[in-house]
């Protein structure tokens, strides 16, 4: 039930084979052809004569992309100066001069503003943030106010200091966080002062755009003197692209990502063609360089230091899935987390141990409250549950945030309430809304692979796998070893749209229904038995006993 074939969990691009076979004959598509938003913005800036002479571009903070912007502006008008800078000191920006004893200027070194007069100046946003006073100078130039260079020898004052206005247009390039800080520095930034655009990271892939995308890859190989790509290498590259964007319907157009991968693949190629095997070797080499932390985490599990069970059944315990991001480490990796729930008599409160220990974030707390609301609604109770619960991520010593564990926490909660065991061979991920619909989460590839590697090292049983939201299927691009195990029925993927679909897979019982064996019916029976045990007498007898 709901089990997916291997075709559904890996990108399928065979519909584009005709275009891929014509790869070497496709028309090249350069950076600005695949970035029409950026190209049109640069044209507008070049043509404008009004007050808006500043363009802010959201891009990664890299001189590589600033150089491409410089190249694009120069291509629009090769007769005007187009400068870029990595320094914004006042002397660099304004230039400097010295005077003799008579007050005459004897030396004058032009600054960036003077050199860019009549043209363009490209500035990193991070430089403006590091030198906020420089922004006031740039702003004065933009609005037509005169500025003067720095006197390099203040002991000698000129009788006629240079004081000029300049006609320049400025392009500020930075990432979204830097631009947000820049906007804080200049609150009226986008209120008539500046235009805004972006260097996009990805492009939608469909029958209308696939030739453009392949032409872009061809342009990269030619512009940066790389070997061409074989048919199999292009398919593999597209699979890696889907993993990078976390969406099978989008391909990355980040040139630096392609260059890093293709330059390493070139090392093992014959110098003329990069093959699929060359790409595989490049991927393996990159993983080998970066894999110390995930391999160390895996060894902690296989050595029993961190308890993760991948066989048997247990009441109130489920394998959730997490993604680990370590500051200063380039690779995110998946790691299963044991989530447990215990029940005791109480007032219906669900105690979120992570939150109370200040290890749970706001989104995690939100997911817990949604889960509690859904269960209460499903039980159709007139009064609060006579039980309280305690839910915790076992052996977790850092902050937990996000709502992707909500479905797993719900499974552990209803298991503890109903006393039906959970199959430990199956891990769960997914968010849940108040109506029991399972919603998409992030990091699916890493999460699945993290649980798979634990199962593989502890022994594949043929019944292990992962439950995930059906809406996440298009985000999958799993590694080849996982795909092979799915093909061989050693590992499985189940996609679900509702809690009612997930519970039977992991607990072997229907979530609700007229059947007395359903999870909801079992919980209702426990509540009824509790009430009978707690209040065996009628209300009149209980009132009489108060006066005995």
Secondary structure as UniProt FT lines:
FT   STRAND          3..4
FT   HELIX           6..9
FT   HELIX           14..16
FT   HELIX           17..21
FT   HELIX           23..25
FT   TURN            31..33
FT   HELIX           36..47
FT   STRAND          54..58
FT   HELIX           63..76
FT   TURN            78..79
FT   STRAND          82..85
FT   HELIX           90..94
FT   STRAND          95..99
FT   TURN            101..102
FT   STRAND          105..110
FT   HELIX           112..115
FT   TURN            116..118
FT   STRAND          120..124
FT   HELIX           125..130
FT   HELIX           132..142
FT   TURN            143..144
FT   STRAND          150..151
FT   TURN            154..155
FT   STRAND          169..174
FT   HELIX           176..185
FT   TURN            187..188
FT   HELIX           189..193
FT   STRAND          194..198
FT   STRAND          202..204
FT   TURN            207..209
FT   HELIX           210..223
FT   TURN            224..225
FT   STRAND          228..229
FT   HELIX           231..245
FT   TURN            248..249
FT   STRAND          250..252
FT   HELIX           255..266
FT   TURN            267..268
FT   STRAND          273..274
FT   HELIX           276..290
FT   HELIX           292..302
FT   TURN            303..304
FT   STRAND          313..314
FT   TURN            315..316
FT   STRAND          317..324
FT   TURN            327..328
FT   STRAND          333..345
FT   STRAND          350..352
FT   HELIX           353..356
FT   TURN            357..358
FT   HELIX           362..379
FT   STRAND          387..393
FT   TURN            394..395
FT   TURN            404..405
FT   HELIX           406..418
FT   STRAND          422..423
FT   TURN            424..425
FT   STRAND          426..428
FT   STRAND          431..432
FT   TURN            434..435
FT   STRAND          437..439
FT   HELIX           444..458
FT   STRAND          464..469
FT   HELIX           470..475
FT   HELIX           480..487
FT   TURN            488..489
FT   STRAND          491..496
FT   HELIX           499..507
FT   TURN            516..517
FT   HELIX           519..534
FT   HELIX           539..546
//
